[in-house]
Amino acid sequence: MVSIRCMTYNHAHYITDAMDGFCMQQTTFPYVAIIVDDASTDGEPEVIRNYLSEHFDLDEDGIARQWETDDAHFIYARHKENQNCYFAVILLKYNFWQAKKAKAPLMKKWADAKYIAMCEGDDYWISSDKLQKQVSFLEKNKEFVMCGHDYKIFFEHTHTFFKETAYQKLEHLPFTYDLDNFFKGDYTQPLTCMYRNHDRSLSIPFGYKYYRDRVFFYYVLKEGKGCILPEIMGVYRKHSGGILSGKSASENYHIYMSIAVQIYNKEGDGRALVLFKRHALGYLSHLWMTEEKKQIPKNVVQMAHMAPLSTTTEVVGSFLFSLLSGKMHQLYHQIKF
């Protein structure tokens, strides 16, 4: 019924929380957590192996299997107590990200699930009925192709939670989104998302230089609507080794501006330029607030070469308005990496 896709790299200190969240799920259906470790160097593969030894039936006289290829070690097993919980662990022998190799072919053995849930190795779930609630929602609401939920944000360096949940400021939950408002906010945090499992290999064009979750969910939402459920069922962990926090603010702003332009160029969808404007404006406010004002003219020129001139003109106009109206500090914190 459901497969969970957990991509992980050097999350030895965090992966146990993620696996605990998978195993705690109480469902009326079987599910398999596919955990792909991309040749971690911090001891994470051993942490995963030890977890399996403690909590899973590895007796190969039963359903458990272990095998090896040139690319990876595979372990498939069932939880000792939660009979609906299965793990399919793929321990890569070399780093696929560095080799620019796709991981999806390694998971095709478990590719026939009706629904796909996501959670990276440094995030985790805190509700035992997360999967059940999401499946029930999608089963009852065929016009929706995906759903998420509210979540907490945890700062690893201070060991504190952000005072508000991620979607606390939305006017109301459940909250419905589609491609008309998809680019106006951040509604598709992967650790919360479950989507219908369709073959989208032919609908997503090749050639995306920056292929992030935003790109994938754009194509998912071409098939229908998404919904954010009101329950708080997960934790997003911010730490120095994260995908976003491991890059500078400038890099992140440029990546998301590029994603917006790529979608606009490939699909001719002007709605994607809303994302460009958000992050271009955020970047200019970042340069202003971090005393890098001299970099602003050069970056405006770069923006004009990336997106339509009218879009860059709108960005500059909004930036100047915020500056003259004394709202630069507010803008900076509103769109900040």
Residue pairs with C-beta under 8 A, 6 or more apart in sequence:
1 27
1 29
1 30
1 31
1 113
1 114
1 115
1 135
2 27
2 29
2 31
2 32
2 113
2 114
2 115
2 116
2 117
2 131
2 135
2 194
3 31
3 32
3 33
3 34
3 107
3 110
3 111
3 113
3 115
3 116
3 117
3 197
4 22
4 31
4 32
4 33
4 34
4 116
4 117
4 118
4 119
4 131
5 34
5 36
5 107
5 116
5 117
5 118
5 119
6 18
6 22
6 33
6 34
6 35
6 36
6 118
6 119
6 120
6 121
7 36
7 38
7 103
7 120
7 121
8 15
8 18
8 35
8 36
8 37
8 38
8 40
8 44
8 120
8 121
8 122
9 37
9 38
9 39
9 40
9 44
9 95
9 97
9 121
10 40
10 41
10 42
10 44
10 241
11 18
11 40
11 42
11 44
11 120
11 121
11 122
11 241
12 40
12 42
12 43
12 44
12 47
13 42
14 121
14 122
14 123
14 124
14 237
14 239
15 35
15 44
15 47
15 48
15 51
15 121
15 122
16 47
16 51
17 124
17 235
18 119
18 120
18 121
18 122
18 123
18 124
18 125
19 33
19 35
19 48
19 51
19 87
20 124
21 119
21 124
21 125
21 126
21 130
21 234
22 33
22 85
22 87
22 119
22 125
23 55
23 79
23 82
23 85
24 82
24 125
24 128
25 31
25 82
25 84
25 85
25 125
25 128
25 129
25 130
25 131
25 132
26 82
26 128
26 129
26 132
27 84
27 131
27 132
27 135
28 84
28 132
29 84
29 135
30 84
30 85
30 86
31 84
31 85
31 86
31 113
31 117
31 131
32 86
32 87
32 88
32 110
32 113
33 85
33 86
33 87
33 88
34 88
34 90
34 107
34 110
35 48
35 87
35 88
35 89
35 90
35 121
36 90
36 92
36 103
36 106
36 107
37 44
37 45
37 48
37 89
37 90
37 91
37 92
37 121
38 92
38 95
38 96
38 97
38 103
39 91
39 92
39 93
39 94
39 95
39 96
44 121
45 91
48 89
48 91
49 75
49 91
52 58
52 75
52 77
52 87
52 89
55 79
55 80
55 81
56 64
56 77
56 78
56 79
56 80
56 87
57 63
57 64
57 77
57 78
57 79
57 80
58 64
58 66
58 75
58 77
60 66
62 78
63 76
63 77
63 78
64 75
64 76
64 77
64 78
65 74
65 75
65 76
65 77
66 73
66 74
66 75
66 76
67 73
67 74
68 74
70 93
71 92
71 93
71 94
71 96
71 106
72 90
72 91
72 92
72 93
72 106
73 90
73 91
73 93
74 88
74 89
74 90
74 91
75 87
75 88
75 89
75 91
76 86
76 87
76 88
76 89
77 86
77 87
78 85
78 86
79 85
79 86
79 87
88 107
88 109
88 110
90 103
90 106
90 107
92 103
96 102
96 103
111 197
112 197
113 197
114 196
114 197
115 134
115 135
115 138
115 194
115 195
115 196
115 197
116 194
116 195
116 196
116 197
117 131
117 134
117 193
117 194
118 190
118 191
118 193
118 194
119 125
119 190
119 191
119 234
120 190
120 191
122 237
122 239
122 241
122 242
123 190
123 191
123 234
123 235
123 236
123 237
124 191
124 234
124 235
124 237
125 191
125 233
125 234
125 235
126 152
126 232
126 233
126 234
126 235
127 133
127 231
127 232
127 233
127 234
130 149
130 231
130 233
130 234
131 194
133 149
133 229
133 231
133 233
134 147
134 149
134 194
134 229
135 194
137 144
137 147
137 227
137 229
138 144
138 146
138 147
138 194
138 196
141 227
143 224
143 225
144 224
144 225
144 226
144 227
145 195
145 196
145 220
145 221
145 223
145 224
145 225
145 226
146 188
146 193
146 194
146 195
146 196
146 217
146 220
146 221
146 224
146 226
146 227
147 193
147 194
147 226
147 227
147 228
147 229
148 187
148 188
148 189
148 192
148 193
148 194
148 226
148 227
148 228
148 229
149 192
149 228
149 229
149 230
149 231
149 232
149 233
149 234
150 165
150 166
150 167
150 168
150 173
150 192
150 228
150 229
150 230
150 231
150 232
150 233
151 165
151 166
151 167
151 189
151 191
151 192
151 232
151 233
151 234
151 235
151 236
152 161
152 162
152 165
152 166
152 232
152 234
152 235
152 236
153 161
153 162
153 165
153 166
153 235
153 236
153 238
154 160
154 161
154 162
154 235
154 236
154 237
154 238
155 161
155 162
155 238
156 237
156 238
156 239
156 240
157 239
157 240
165 232
166 189
166 236
167 173
167 175
167 228
170 228
173 228
173 229
173 230
174 227
174 228
174 229
174 230
175 187
175 227
175 228
176 225
176 226
176 227
177 185
177 187
177 221
177 225
177 226
177 227
177 228
178 221
178 224
178 225
178 226
179 218
179 221
179 222
179 269
179 271
180 271
181 187
182 188
182 217
182 218
182 221
182 226
182 271
183 260
183 271
183 272
183 273
183 274
183 275
183 278
184 274
184 278
187 226
187 228
188 213
188 214
188 217
188 226
189 236
190 213
191 234
191 235
191 236
192 228
192 233
192 234
193 217
195 217
195 220
196 223
198 223
200 216
200 219
200 220
203 219
203 222
204 215
204 216
204 219
205 266
207 266
208 215
208 259
208 262
208 266
209 258
209 262
210 255
210 258
210 259
210 262
212 255
212 256
212 259
214 256
214 259
214 275
215 259
215 262
215 263
217 226
218 263
218 267
218 272
220 226
238 245
239 245
240 246
244 252
244 337
247 255
249 283
249 286
249 290
249 336
249 337
250 283
250 286
252 337
253 279
253 280
253 282
253 283
253 286
253 337
254 283
256 275
256 279
257 275
257 276
257 279
257 280
257 283
257 303
257 306
257 307
258 306
259 275
260 272
260 273
260 274
260 275
260 276
260 279
260 307
261 272
261 276
261 306
261 307
263 269
263 272
263 275
264 270
264 272
264 273
264 276
264 307
273 307
273 308
273 311
276 306
276 307
276 311
276 315
277 311
277 314
277 315
277 318
278 335
279 335
280 303
280 307
280 312
280 315
281 315
281 318
281 319
281 322
281 331
281 335
282 331
282 332
282 334
282 335
282 336
282 337
283 299
284 296
284 299
284 300
284 315
284 316
284 319
285 319
285 322
285 328
285 331
285 332
285 335
286 292
286 332
286 336
287 293
287 295
287 296
287 299
288 296
288 323
288 328
288 332
289 328
289 329
289 332
300 312
300 315
300 316
303 312
303 315
304 312
306 312
321 327
322 328
322 330
322 331
